[in-house]
Amino acid sequence: MASETSGDWLAADAFRDQVAVVTGGGTGLGLEVCRGLAARGATVVVLSRNPEHHKRLLDEGEQRDWRVSAEVCDVREIATVERAARAVLERLGRVDVLVNNAAGNFVCPSERLSANGWRAVLGIVLDGTFYCSREFGRAMIARGSGQILNVVATYAWTGMPGVVHSASAKAGVLAMTRTLAAEWARHGVRVNAIAPGPFESEGAATNLWPDDESAAAMAAKIPLGRFGTAAEVAAHCLYLLSPLSAWVTGECLVVDGGMSLARSMWDPGTRVDRRARQP
């Protein structure tokens, strides 16, 4: 039996008659967003360069009678994005929702990062987000409605050692989010972002905390004391895409268990003895 989907607090028809495109929607967060949208009435199209990643959603969609499909698309290549957008629009006639979720990341000291490594992450995250936003955004502008949700990270504004490529790309996407929101609001198009903290997913675990020691070190930095789940983050994505956020645009919602909050100078709950420093 398939598991429950994110956003079960939303009405069962919250996305009825809407067409949603999700990049990187076959695994992790993207998959949970796709499941939540499809379960609440949306027609969902996954864009991913690896057809193997489509199978899980397509199989569940067949079991649950969801309207789901997939297009092979490498978001780094403008020609393939144009081709995928054309195919979706010709087949379904419209796109109401775009979720730019496709990403790539790995830990590497900046002085050792190769040009190819830099370009690969920038290509997926920054170029891919713009290419998809432009192609599907044009259709939204023509219809006078639509919304785009971009997945960023809190290190887009805080920075973080070891991920200069991803931090730079996500910072660009955050600036893009606010720029497009200001530019396209007059066309009825909302553009927002979400910044998840560490959450359990196969890709993140492999690339960012590949062993128990690094996972424990990462979890220790989270005030709420644990990693999130893809379903928890997806629930907030669905909120931003739902009618409940109809007056929100150009914003970035942080969902990170408090990880981006300032650290205390001493352990919470302890008293500082000021007399210890008196002469």
Secondary structure as the mmCIF struct_conf table of DSSP 4:
data_model
#
loop_
_struct_conf.conf_type_id
_struct_conf.id
_struct_conf.beg_label_comp_id
_struct_conf.beg_label_asym_id
_struct_conf.beg_label_seq_id
_struct_conf.end_label_comp_id
_struct_conf.end_label_asym_id
_struct_conf.end_label_seq_id
HELX_LH_PP_P HELX_LH_PP_P1 ALA A 2 GLU A 4
TURN_TY1_P TURN_TY1_P1 SER A 6 TRP A 9
BEND BEND1 LEU A 10 LEU A 10
TURN_TY1_P TURN_TY1_P2 ALA A 12 ASP A 17
STRN STRN1 VAL A 19 THR A 23
TURN_TY1_P TURN_TY1_P3 GLY A 24 GLY A 26
BEND BEND2 THR A 27 THR A 27
HELX_RH_AL_P HELX_RH_AL_P1 GLY A 28 ALA A 39
TURN_TY1_P TURN_TY1_P4 ARG A 40 GLY A 41
STRN STRN2 THR A 43 SER A 48
BEND BEND3 ARG A 49 ARG A 49
HELX_RH_3T_P HELX_RH_3T_P1 PRO A 51 HIS A 54
HELX_RH_AL_P HELX_RH_AL_P2 LYS A 55 ARG A 64
TURN_TY1_P TURN_TY1_P5 ASP A 65 ASP A 65
STRN STRN3 ARG A 67 VAL A 72
TURN_TY1_P TURN_TY1_P6 VAL A 75 ARG A 76
HELX_RH_AL_P HELX_RH_AL_P3 ILE A 78 LEU A 92
BEND BEND4 GLY A 93 GLY A 93
STRN STRN4 VAL A 97 ASN A 100
HELX_RH_3T_P HELX_RH_3T_P2 SER A 110 ARG A 112
HELX_RH_AL_P HELX_RH_AL_P4 ALA A 115 LEU A 122
HELX_RH_PI_P HELX_RH_PI_P1 GLY A 123 ASP A 127
HELX_RH_AL_P HELX_RH_AL_P5 GLY A 128 ARG A 143
TURN_TY1_P TURN_TY1_P7 GLY A 144 GLY A 144
STRN STRN5 GLY A 146 VAL A 151
TURN_TY1_P TURN_TY1_P8 THR A 154 THR A 154
HELX_RH_AL_P HELX_RH_AL_P6 TYR A 155 THR A 158
TURN_TY1_P TURN_TY1_P9 PRO A 161 GLY A 162
HELX_RH_AL_P HELX_RH_AL_P7 VAL A 164 TRP A 184
HELX_RH_3T_P HELX_RH_3T_P3 ALA A 185 HIS A 187
TURN_TY1_P TURN_TY1_P10 GLY A 188 GLY A 188
STRN STRN6 VAL A 189 PRO A 196
BEND BEND5 PRO A 198 PRO A 198
STRN STRN7 PHE A 199 GLU A 200
HELX_RH_AL_P HELX_RH_AL_P8 GLU A 202 ASN A 207
TURN_TY1_P TURN_TY1_P11 LEU A 208 LEU A 208
BEND BEND6 ASP A 211 ASP A 211
HELX_RH_AL_P HELX_RH_AL_P9 ASP A 212 ALA A 219
TURN_TY1_P TURN_TY1_P12 ALA A 220 LYS A 221
TURN_TY1_P TURN_TY1_P13 PRO A 223 LEU A 224
BEND BEND7 GLY A 225 ARG A 226
STRN STRN8 GLY A 228 THR A 229
HELX_RH_AL_P HELX_RH_AL_P10 ALA A 230 LEU A 241
BEND BEND8 SER A 242 SER A 242
HELX_RH_3T_P HELX_RH_3T_P4 PRO A 243 SER A 245
TURN_TY1_P TURN_TY1_P14 ALA A 246 TRP A 247
BEND BEND9 GLY A 250 GLY A 250
STRN STRN9 CYS A 252 VAL A 255
BEND BEND10 ASP A 256 ASP A 256
TURN_TY1_P TURN_TY1_P15 GLY A 257 SER A 260
BEND BEND11 LEU A 261 LEU A 261
HELX_LH_PP_P HELX_LH_PP_P2 ALA A 262 SER A 264
BEND BEND12 MET A 265 TRP A 266
TURN_TY1_P TURN_TY1_P16 PRO A 268 GLY A 269
HELX_LH_PP_P HELX_LH_PP_P3 THR A 270 VAL A 272
HELX_RH_3T_P HELX_RH_3T_P5 ARG A 274 ARG A 277
#
